[in-house]
């Protein structure tokens, strides 16, 4: 069979699988993109061979291929969690494929098990890496270190304050409109229809008690947009930077537009530059949710209070909050163990 026919055959089945995962399994667009990228990566490792020729040796070679791949984001090789995620996606694809007409007699279901990661890789992926969890005081320090004269500077400072105040994920923050925030009620509405919330979940969150300074920065920013920029409730809470040609005919920043950010990437860049300016290691936007998770454990005094705190983070169960953000840092762990030790003396 000519190579072009083989590639067409693969592409047709990949399209059918992605359609199945999107509409029959309800996976999000971002997840579909990740699955598609994983399958393309696998095809690169095989040289685009027809899926019907699959044999266990392909899976073994693909694992070796991933083990040797350099990471694009960090120095060194791909993280074990990334390797396992890709292997899982390809394994699931071939499990689906071996049930399709024209493939049932070609691919054995048991052979898809060769995509399973080693126990060493699984252990490495599940091990908890030491990570920087910022305190509220550290975040306030970053915010204070930022300039606040130009509109873009006011936006950047308010953005970091808002994520701490609301617990919003970066992708959701990028899609908020002014109408989502109610300063009088001190709430934020996570609208599943217009906001890129996780799993398109809708809920209302109260401002977290992280200090008057943080809340004032966000409040002043909202007033600035309404009263100075004359924004309406349908305009973005954090508008994208406007770009125009300068005197040197080079594109440069020119104030704020009325356009929403299309992704969370600009927010990550703002966090990176803000941390550099404040002289602290990079803190990604999601780390502020960890800050809030730990803060809730410290200041709530009843199960009901922590349940309310957990729901304010968008969690259905407090188990999710404990599992995602309940890890105690090594320094705090040592402090608590010392307290327990002294209590027993």
MIROMI-714077 format. One record per residue (C-alpha): residue number from 1; residue in three letters; x, y, z. Coordinates in nm, 3 decimals. Layout:
<atoms>
   k   r      px      py      pz
 NUM ala       X       Y       Z
...
</atoms>
This chain:
<atoms>
   k   r      px      py      pz
   1 unk   0.000   0.000   0.000
   2 unk   0.144   0.346  -0.093
   3 unk   0.267   0.562   0.200
   4 unk   0.007   0.831   0.123
   5 unk  -0.272   0.575   0.172
   6 unk  -0.120   0.469   0.504
   7 unk  -0.101   0.826   0.632
   8 unk  -0.458   0.891   0.519
   9 unk  -0.575   0.578   0.698
  10 unk  -0.407   0.686   1.022
  11 unk  -0.543   1.040   0.997
  12 unk  -0.897   0.911   0.942
  13 unk  -0.885   0.695   1.254
  14 unk  -0.729   0.971   1.464
  15 unk  -1.008   1.205   1.356
  16 unk  -1.271   0.946   1.449
  17 unk  -1.107   0.888   1.788
  18 unk  -1.085   1.259   1.870
  19 unk  -1.451   1.299   1.774
  20 unk  -1.537   1.005   2.000
  21 unk  -1.343   1.150   2.294
  22 unk  -1.495   1.495   2.246
  23 unk  -1.860   1.400   2.198
  24 unk  -1.898   1.053   2.351
  25 unk  -1.661   1.102   2.645
  26 unk  -1.711   1.476   2.692
  27 unk  -1.344   1.574   2.694
  28 unk  -1.262   1.944   2.674
  29 unk  -1.104   2.110   2.371
  30 unk  -0.775   2.150   2.559
  31 unk  -0.772   1.777   2.644
  32 unk  -0.847   1.690   2.281
  33 unk  -0.549   1.904   2.175
  34 unk  -0.326   1.717   2.421
  35 unk  -0.444   1.378   2.292
  36 unk  -0.389   1.486   1.931
  37 unk  -0.037   1.610   2.012
  38 unk   0.047   1.280   2.187
  39 unk  -0.068   1.073   1.888
  40 unk   0.130   1.292   1.648
  41 unk   0.436   1.248   1.870
  42 unk   0.387   0.871   1.865
  43 unk   0.357   0.869   1.485
  44 unk   0.687   1.056   1.464
  45 unk   0.852   0.778   1.661
  46 unk   0.722   0.515   1.416
  47 unk   0.788   0.709   1.099
  48 unk   0.415   0.723   1.022
  49 unk   0.361   0.349   0.991
  50 unk   0.009   0.214   0.947
  51 unk  -0.155   0.159   1.288
  52 unk  -0.278  -0.182   1.167
  53 unk   0.082  -0.306   1.171
  54 unk   0.117  -0.233   1.543
  55 unk   0.329  -0.471   1.748
  56 unk   0.461  -0.454   2.108
  57 unk   0.805  -0.347   1.985
  58 unk   0.652  -0.013   1.880
  59 unk   0.543   0.058   2.237
  60 unk   0.884  -0.035   2.374
  61 unk   1.059   0.191   2.122
  62 unk   0.820   0.475   2.200
  63 unk   0.905   0.452   2.570
  64 unk   1.274   0.468   2.483
  65 unk   1.198   0.761   2.250
  66 unk   1.024   0.952   2.533
  67 unk   1.299   0.871   2.782
  68 unk   1.554   1.034   2.553
  69 unk   1.343   1.338   2.464
  70 unk   1.463   1.675   2.604
  71 unk   1.203   1.892   2.772
  72 unk   1.107   2.213   2.591
  73 unk   1.019   2.397   2.912
  74 unk   1.286   2.295   3.162
  75 unk   1.648   2.176   3.148
  76 unk   1.690   1.800   3.114
  77 unk   1.458   1.524   2.998
  78 unk   1.079   1.505   3.001
  79 unk   0.930   1.483   3.350
  80 unk   0.810   1.133   3.452
  81 unk   0.456   1.267   3.487
  82 unk   0.467   1.391   3.126
  83 unk   0.597   1.056   3.003
  84 unk   0.323   0.868   3.188
  85 unk   0.054   1.103   3.060
  86 unk   0.158   1.051   2.698
  87 unk   0.188   0.674   2.736
  88 unk  -0.158   0.662   2.891
  89 unk  -0.310   0.860   2.604
  90 unk  -0.153   0.634   2.341
  91 unk  -0.250   0.317   2.530
  92 unk  -0.612   0.433   2.549
  93 unk  -0.608   0.520   2.177
  94 unk  -0.490   0.172   2.077
  95 unk  -0.740   0.009   2.314
  96 unk  -1.014   0.196   2.130
  97 unk  -0.853   0.123   1.793
  98 unk  -0.845  -0.255   1.842
  99 unk  -1.225  -0.253   1.873
 100 unk  -1.279  -0.079   1.539
 101 unk  -1.368  -0.255   1.215
 102 unk  -1.057  -0.337   1.014
 103 unk  -0.837  -0.329   1.326
 104 unk  -0.989  -0.600   1.550
 105 unk  -0.796  -0.878   1.379
 106 unk  -0.480  -0.671   1.351
 107 unk  -0.422  -0.544   1.706
 108 unk  -0.440  -0.758   2.020
 109 unk  -0.588  -0.583   2.321
 110 unk  -0.328  -0.737   2.552
 111 unk  -0.047  -0.587   2.341
 112 unk  -0.161  -0.235   2.434
 113 unk  -0.037  -0.311   2.786
 114 unk   0.318  -0.265   2.659
 115 unk   0.257   0.110   2.684
 116 unk   0.246   0.076   3.064
 117 unk   0.520   0.280   3.235
 118 unk   0.780   0.117   3.457
 119 unk   0.727   0.113   3.832
 120 unk   1.025   0.344   3.864
 121 unk   0.862   0.603   3.636
 122 unk   0.533   0.572   3.824
 123 unk   0.708   0.618   4.157
 124 unk   0.898   0.922   4.029
 125 unk   0.579   1.077   3.893
 126 unk   0.393   1.022   4.220
 127 unk   0.673   1.150   4.440
 128 unk   0.609   1.495   4.581
 129 unk   0.866   1.744   4.464
 130 unk   0.972   2.025   4.693
 131 unk   0.788   2.329   4.566
 132 unk   0.774   2.691   4.658
 133 unk   0.448   2.783   4.829
 134 unk   0.423   3.160   4.873
 135 unk   0.282   3.320   5.183
 136 unk   0.031   3.602   5.167
 137 unk   0.308   3.836   5.288
 138 unk   0.534   3.735   4.999
 139 unk   0.259   3.802   4.746
 140 unk   0.193   4.142   4.901
 141 unk   0.566   4.212   4.872
 142 unk   0.555   4.134   4.499
 143 unk   0.253   4.359   4.447
 144 unk   0.416   4.647   4.638
 145 unk   0.730   4.620   4.423
 146 unk   0.537   4.685   4.101
 147 unk   0.506   5.029   3.939
 148 unk   0.156   5.172   3.929
 149 unk   0.143   5.473   3.697
 150 unk   0.051   5.345   3.349
 151 unk  -0.269   5.155   3.276
 152 unk  -0.078   4.835   3.196
 153 unk   0.108   4.860   3.528
 154 unk  -0.215   4.910   3.721
 155 unk  -0.363   4.609   3.544
 156 unk  -0.066   4.384   3.620
 157 unk  -0.067   4.477   3.987
 158 unk  -0.444   4.430   4.015
 159 unk  -0.422   4.096   3.834
 160 unk  -0.194   3.939   4.094
 161 unk  -0.402   4.088   4.377
 162 unk  -0.722   3.959   4.217
 163 unk  -0.598   3.600   4.180
 164 unk  -0.511   3.597   4.550
 165 unk  -0.840   3.764   4.645
 166 unk  -1.055   3.531   4.433
 167 unk  -0.859   3.206   4.407
 168 unk  -0.927   3.211   4.032
 169 unk  -0.723   2.996   3.798
 170 unk  -0.525   3.190   3.537
 171 unk  -0.740   3.080   3.245
 172 unk  -1.056   3.191   3.425
 173 unk  -0.902   3.525   3.523
 174 unk  -0.814   3.589   3.157
 175 unk  -1.181   3.557   3.060
 176 unk  -1.357   3.753   3.337
 177 unk  -1.565   4.055   3.244
 178 unk  -1.629   4.348   3.477
 179 unk  -1.981   4.220   3.529
 180 unk  -1.845   3.909   3.702
 181 unk  -1.726   4.104   4.005
 182 unk  -1.963   4.262   4.259
 183 unk  -1.776   4.504   4.484
 184 unk  -2.076   4.568   4.709
 185 unk  -2.139   4.199   4.776
 186 unk  -1.761   4.130   4.764
 187 unk  -1.816   3.832   4.534
 188 unk  -1.700   3.697   4.198
 189 unk  -1.935   3.503   3.973
 190 unk  -1.765   3.220   3.785
 191 unk  -2.004   3.207   3.489
 192 unk  -1.971   2.878   3.302
 193 unk  -2.119   3.035   2.988
 194 unk  -1.871   3.318   2.950
 195 unk  -1.578   3.231   3.176
 196 unk  -1.319   2.960   3.113
 197 unk  -1.372   2.787   3.446
 198 unk  -1.240   2.437   3.508
 199 unk  -1.487   2.182   3.368
 200 unk  -1.716   2.477   3.286
 201 unk  -1.837   2.487   3.645
 202 unk  -2.049   2.783   3.758
 203 unk  -2.032   2.913   4.114
 204 unk  -2.007   3.233   4.317
 205 unk  -1.703   3.294   4.538
 206 unk  -1.662   3.548   4.814
 207 unk  -1.345   3.753   4.846
 208 unk  -1.091   3.563   5.054
 209 unk  -0.976   3.741   5.372
 210 unk  -0.622   3.822   5.255
 211 unk  -0.595   4.179   5.378
 212 unk  -0.739   4.524   5.306
 213 unk  -0.444   4.622   5.085
 214 unk  -0.508   4.344   4.834
 215 unk  -0.882   4.413   4.825
 216 unk  -0.828   4.788   4.783
 217 unk  -0.598   4.734   4.482
 218 unk  -0.867   4.528   4.308
 219 unk  -1.144   4.772   4.404
 220 unk  -0.945   5.072   4.277
 221 unk  -0.877   4.890   3.950
 222 unk  -1.246   4.819   3.890
 223 unk  -1.330   5.184   3.961
 224 unk  -1.050   5.293   3.726
 225 unk  -1.192   5.085   3.442
 226 unk  -1.546   5.211   3.496
 227 unk  -1.481   5.576   3.573
 228 unk  -1.160   5.658   3.383
 229 unk  -1.158   5.410   3.093
 230 unk  -1.541   5.413   3.069
 231 unk  -1.558   5.034   3.044
 232 unk  -1.894   4.858   3.063
 233 unk  -1.978   4.537   3.249
 234 unk  -1.930   4.337   2.927
 235 unk  -1.571   4.458   2.886
 236 unk  -1.276   4.251   3.017
 237 unk  -1.171   4.280   3.378
 238 unk  -0.812   4.241   3.260
 239 unk  -0.795   4.376   2.904
 240 unk  -0.519   4.283   2.663
 241 unk  -0.251   4.539   2.581
 242 unk  -0.318   4.748   2.272
 243 unk  -0.038   4.737   2.014
 244 unk   0.034   5.003   1.750
 245 unk   0.319   5.123   1.528
 246 unk   0.547   5.373   1.699
 247 unk   0.758   5.652   1.551
 248 unk   1.021   5.399   1.442
 249 unk   0.748   5.200   1.261
 250 unk   0.794   4.919   1.513
 251 unk   0.496   4.765   1.694
 252 unk   0.488   4.865   2.059
 253 unk   0.251   4.866   2.357
 254 unk  -0.003   5.145   2.344
 255 unk  -0.229   5.132   2.646
 256 unk  -0.516   4.889   2.691
 257 unk  -0.760   4.749   2.438
 258 unk  -1.111   4.620   2.506
 259 unk  -1.007   4.271   2.401
 260 unk  -1.003   3.964   2.623
 261 unk  -0.689   3.755   2.654
 262 unk  -0.730   3.437   2.451
 263 unk  -0.524   3.222   2.689
 264 unk  -0.351   3.230   3.027
 265 unk  -0.005   3.277   2.874
 266 unk   0.003   3.660   2.915
 267 unk  -0.081   3.613   3.284
 268 unk   0.211   3.374   3.331
 269 unk   0.444   3.625   3.166
 270 unk   0.318   3.899   3.399
 271 unk   0.382   3.679   3.702
 272 unk   0.731   3.594   3.578
 273 unk   0.827   3.958   3.518
 274 unk   0.670   4.069   3.846
 275 unk   0.864   3.810   4.044
 276 unk   1.187   3.918   3.875
 277 unk   1.116   4.281   3.962
 278 unk   1.047   4.189   4.325
 279 unk   1.364   3.980   4.341
 280 unk   1.188   3.653   4.428
 281 unk   1.186   3.312   4.253
 282 unk   0.913   3.263   3.994
 283 unk   0.573   3.180   4.139
 284 unk   0.320   3.053   3.890
 285 unk  -0.039   3.181   3.916
 286 unk  -0.173   2.847   4.039
 287 unk   0.061   2.854   4.341
 288 unk  -0.164   3.124   4.488
 289 unk  -0.444   2.867   4.513
 290 unk  -0.205   2.654   4.720
 291 unk  -0.143   2.958   4.939
 292 unk  -0.517   2.991   4.995
 293 unk  -0.558   2.619   5.061
 294 unk  -0.296   2.629   5.336
 295 unk  -0.430   2.957   5.474
 296 unk  -0.773   2.799   5.510
 297 unk  -0.628   2.515   5.718
 298 unk  -0.459   2.767   5.946
 299 unk  -0.744   3.010   6.012
 300 unk  -1.065   2.804   5.996
 301 unk  -1.166   2.649   6.327
 302 unk  -1.456   2.417   6.243
 303 unk  -1.532   2.156   5.980
 304 unk  -1.814   2.375   5.848
 305 unk  -1.582   2.675   5.807
 306 unk  -1.327   2.472   5.612
 307 unk  -1.608   2.328   5.398
 308 unk  -1.712   2.686   5.310
 309 unk  -1.350   2.775   5.236
 310 unk  -1.316   2.469   5.012
 311 unk  -1.634   2.555   4.819
 312 unk  -1.504   2.909   4.777
 313 unk  -1.209   2.754   4.590
 314 unk  -1.459   2.582   4.361
 315 unk  -1.423   2.237   4.519
 316 unk  -1.720   2.006   4.575
 317 unk  -1.540   1.812   4.847
 318 unk  -1.293   1.916   5.116
 319 unk  -1.099   1.602   5.022
 320 unk  -1.012   1.774   4.694
 321 unk  -0.875   2.074   4.883
 322 unk  -0.670   1.857   5.116
 323 unk  -0.540   1.639   4.832
 324 unk  -0.452   1.931   4.602
 325 unk  -0.336   2.195   4.849
 326 unk  -0.303   2.022   5.183
 327 unk   0.066   1.933   5.170
 328 unk   0.260   2.080   5.462
 329 unk   0.598   2.226   5.374
 330 unk   0.911   2.072   5.524
 331 unk   0.984   2.371   5.751
 332 unk   0.627   2.378   5.886
 333 unk   0.634   1.999   5.922
 334 unk   0.946   2.027   6.140
 335 unk   0.778   2.299   6.350
 336 unk   0.469   2.086   6.411
 337 unk   0.674   1.778   6.494
 338 unk   0.868   1.986   6.746
 339 unk   0.539   2.100   6.904
 340 unk   0.421   1.738   6.932
 341 unk   0.755   1.629   7.078
 342 unk   0.748   1.900   7.346
 343 unk   0.390   1.815   7.434
 344 unk   0.496   1.460   7.516
 345 unk   0.796   1.556   7.726
</atoms>
